[in-house]
């Protein structure tokens, strides 16, 4: 099947932005991350949120470890993503950074016992009933995750989230966001309504991001130069 112009443009832009991210100066990333974190912490959206869904950063992304610690210190409920099969992203609550462990490609994610419990609780609420064995016993969580329909909510906890802090490969200040192409966040946000704040280095801002029907716009794009909010 041939790709659309938008899809081809996204592939090209994703590659270009990834190379740019790899080449960013370490001092620049540290300084920009510190400013971005301060802007988020001082924002009304962060201050008023009782619960936050936030990515765990890699070395190519604005750092979120300080944001996670700040949210926990303020007594906020903090959820981080666990990606399952069928492009299902499960929000898993953590109580400290010690609740994280290396996952695929070394990316930090919630420990297995935490996301297994979160998935079982979601299934108990009726999500993905096809993932249950006869008699009501839940399957192995990874296999259960593969049985959940993409248009179902990943877990009941998502309904209580007040703010999502989202990563990107690059972004535009009007709210467009380009991810890694797997679709986890677009599927998650199509089923869960919440304010969305995307963190992006200013060096990776691009006005060339094409928009497709399934793409979900961010409410706020945060760079070291400030917060850009959609009306």
Secondary structure, DSSP 8 states (H G I E B T S, - for coil): ----HHHHHHHHHHHHHHHHHHHS-HHHHHHHHHHHHHHHHHSHHHHH-SEEEE----TTS---HHHHHHHHHTT-EEEEEEE-STT-EEEEEESSGGGEEE-GGG-EEE-HHHHHHHHHHHHHTTTTGGGB-TTS-B--HHHHHHHS-TTS-S-GGGGG--EEEE--SEE-TTS-EE--SS-HHHHHHHH---EEEEE--GGGB-S-----TT----SEEEETTEEEE--
